Amino acid sequence: MPSRPKRKSKPTNASTVDVSPSDAVVQTDGESDLEPPKKRQKKAKGTAAKRKVNVADKARLLPSLNAMPLDIFYEICETLEPLDVLHLSWTSIYIHNTLMDKNATSALWKKSRSLIVGLPECPNDLNEAQYAHLMFGKDCYCCLKKPRDLHTIWAGRFRACSSCVESTYSPDIIGHRDGSLSKLENFLPMIRICPKKQRYTRNYYCIKTYEAWKEEYTAAENKSEWVHEKIKERTIIEEHAQQCSTWARSWAEQLPARSKAKVVERIKALGWGSEFDKIFYEGQKPQNLEKITKACQKELTERNLLRLEPYINQYMGAIQRKRLQSEYSSFIRKVVPVLKDIIDTCTVALPPNALVPTAGDLVYLPIVQDILNDTTQYRSFKPETDLEFLRESFSDIVAQWQHDVEVRLHDLIRSACGQGYEFDPKTILHLATTAFCCTRCNNMHAEGASIWYPRIPIHTHSTTDIDWQLLDKMSNESVIWNYKEFIIFREEDMLSLSKVLTQFGFDPKVTTAGQMDAADLIFECVTCNSQNVGRCTMRWRALAAHINKAHNESGTSTFKLQLLEGTEAEYVKNRLDETTGRMRAEPYRYERPDSKICVHCKKTGNVVSIATHVRGVHGIARPTEADMVLSLDADSTHFHRLWPPREEQDDEILT
């Protein structure tokens, strides 16, 4: 038999094995505290902040507990499970003696046991501490270790590991058999295990109990009565052992559910109770996650729960953010149609091409964002009535929006030309040299994309559209016009246009885009003449993009321009107008904006769809320009290859 720690023994029932659970956990009055063998402490790592907690530190915590009134102490203990009460009894002699007082604490232990569903009553052959240790302990009664291969012999009131079972129980009963005790052999504590280094299981019997029965039988005066009483006693024990075995199997099967219940309690204790109750799908509940499910395969201790807390907080925080974003997205989808209706009704009296904000601009107004980000209003908020104030102040909102866009355009100019560049804010946006560039259109169209005021504020790639992905972020920052930064200003475009206007007799400091449109000049880039595709001709609005794409980006900074006149100029104008008209009649494609606006209801579309709309909805048989006007953001073709090509180039160049 392997060596084991020496322990004080107490008189035991001769009918049970001499290795009793009471030896390890219960002391009588006058005996010293007997604690489980102390494990070797790990060496402390780190600084003095991580010092060891010695026995003296722990002892300072006990006086307040020892001095506590008994009624309060008992009331606290009644909320603990039996194993916790047992562990508490090991902390000091005073607490041990208090909890072991059968007359005073029987009700306490009973209430403690009632916390465990289905737990059989404490048998008469064990006291409460012994019973708690038998039912919930995890250590071997012999070696006091906590191995994985623990076996509980319920009828023997004994728990041991495989090694200790082989050393304390015997597989051979024949050599000890006594015919006079044949009726008791079926009651002998026994367990069936597979010995080490063997393939088959064997029965192991508690021979010490059998020997004790033989001694009692020999000493008994009325042997038949002793056998009768012993059978009666063992029958009660066997029945209770069967109840314990059934309960233990059920208790083990319910372990994951119990551990998950502890996790749910901890979730609510951490303040996530209301959020937890809002989780609808079982698979999304924290206790059903893979990491926590794996941890719940064993009994969760306080240390285990503390280790899970950061993971729980992180997951519940993510669940809360996802729920709020979902509610926010659902809420804002109810708001946007109301904002669009406000714009439609408030712009009825305005011209078709009036500069007004979009629904996206209204969504990102700070005052509207304050409403949208207030989650407490989601249930009570009624967009139709609570956003009515926007109708009353719509003219002020439009004026402020126009001012903000102009300031933003001025900032783009300063950013490109330097803070030292001086200009008149009132006139700069109307000059022919103030050409902005849409990088998105520039990538899609070979001829480039230069855009002037007043088209630039309402260009399809500059307006603040309803960006659902951005809205779902629930940002408190207001989104300004051109927040995607597709619109830029290039100083080289301004310089190129200034040189061209100067070359052909215009003052770039005062010439406006409207004046250049009225002149309707046709330019030819002689440098780009091609024997394959013809002569490169264009209107003035194509100059900046052409110079940038065909010359600056390609490295040919020298080029020659000249004006076309007479029939050549008229021919190119006709071809450009023809191509533009055909393009505006095509369905919406390649992110090109709608080209026509119905004057009567502000509906937008291409030339064909708006003409059909005017005839069908407004009853006008022959729509004219008075019924549908050109949209400010309509695309136009300003570039044409004239055939045949030039045979030779002049030497005069513009640098």
Sequence and secondary structure as in RCSB ss.txt:
>XXXX:A:sequence
MPSRPKRKSKPTNASTVDVSPSDAVVQTDGESDLEPPKKRQKKAKGTAAKRKVNVADKARLLPSLNAMPLDIFYE
ICETLEPLDVLHLSWTSIYIHNTLMDKNATSALWKKSRSLIVGLPECPNDLNEAQYAHLMFGKDCYCCLKKPRDL
HTIWAGRFRACSSCVESTYSPDIIGHRDGSLSKLENFLPMIRICPKKQRYTRNYYCIKTYEAWKEEYTAAENKSE
WVHEKIKERTIIEEHAQQCSTWARSWAEQLPARSKAKVVERIKALGWGSEFDKIFYEGQKPQNLEKITKACQKEL
TERNLLRLEPYINQYMGAIQRKRLQSEYSSFIRKVVPVLKDIIDTCTVALPPNALVPTAGDLVYLPIVQDILNDT
TQYRSFKPETDLEFLRESFSDIVAQWQHDVEVRLHDLIRSACGQGYEFDPKTILHLATTAFCCTRCNNMHAEGAS
IWYPRIPIHTHSTTDIDWQLLDKMSNESVIWNYKEFIIFREEDMLSLSKVLTQFGFDPKVTTAGQMDAADLIFEC
VTCNSQNVGRCTMRWRALAAHINKAHNESGTSTFKLQLLEGTEAEYVKNRLDETTGRMRAEPYRYERPDSKICVH
CKKTGNVVSIATHVRGVHGIARPTEADMVLSLDADSTHFHRLWPPREEQDDEILT
>XXXX:A:secstr
             TTS SS HHHHH   TT               SSGGG    HHHHHTTHHHHHTS HHHHHH
HHTTS HHHHHHHHTS HHHHHHHT HHHHHHHHHHHHHTSTT     TTS HHHHHHHHH  S TTT    S E
EEEGGGTEEEEHHHHHHHSBS  GGG  GGGGGGGGGS EEEE  TT SS EEEE HHHHHHHHHHHHH SSHHH
HHHHHHHHHHHHHHHHHHHHHHHHHHHHTHHHHHHHHHHHHHIIIIIHHHHHT  SGGGSGGGSHHHHHHTTS  
 HHHHHHHHHHHHHHHHHHHHHHHHHHHHHHHHHHHHHHHHHHHHHTTTS TT     HHHHHTSHHHHHHHT G
GGTTT  HHHHTTHHHHTHHHHHHHHHHHHHHHHHHHHHHHH TT    TTTGGGBTT  EEEHHHHHH TT  E
E TTTGGG TTTS    HHHHTTT  S   TTTT  EEE HHHHHHHHHHHHHTT  TTT BHHHHHHHT EEEE
EEEEETTTEEEEEEGGGHHHHIIIIIITTT   B EEE  HHHHHHHHHHHHHHHHHHHHS S TT    EEETT
T  EE HHHHHHHHHHHH  SS  TTTEEE TT     EEEESS  SS  S  B 
